[in-house]
Amino acid sequence: MVIEEAFVSGRFDTGGLVGFVTNNGQSTGAQPVINYSSFKGHVRGHGNQTGGLAGRVWGGSINYSRALAIVVSTAYVPADWLV
């Protein structure tokens, strides 16, 4: 399985994202992003977040709650988790 690297940067707010996506392997420009919950920080790589996260996520990851639940693929998470 090939996960193309993408760079997502911007301000993350409850249920919404203001930012820009580049280098996704297909195009450069604004891309649709779906947020399922509230989290803040920078997200780099391929990931889905469903929960509260404050900090930075690198690599492919799946988070299902405010605490770390599941991290798949290569992931480096220097984050302060909300309690």
Secondary structure, 3 states (H helix, E strand, C coil): CCCCCCEEEEEEECCEEEEEEECCCCCCECCCCCCCCCEEEEEECCEEECCCEEEEEEECEEECCCCCCECCCCEECCEECCC
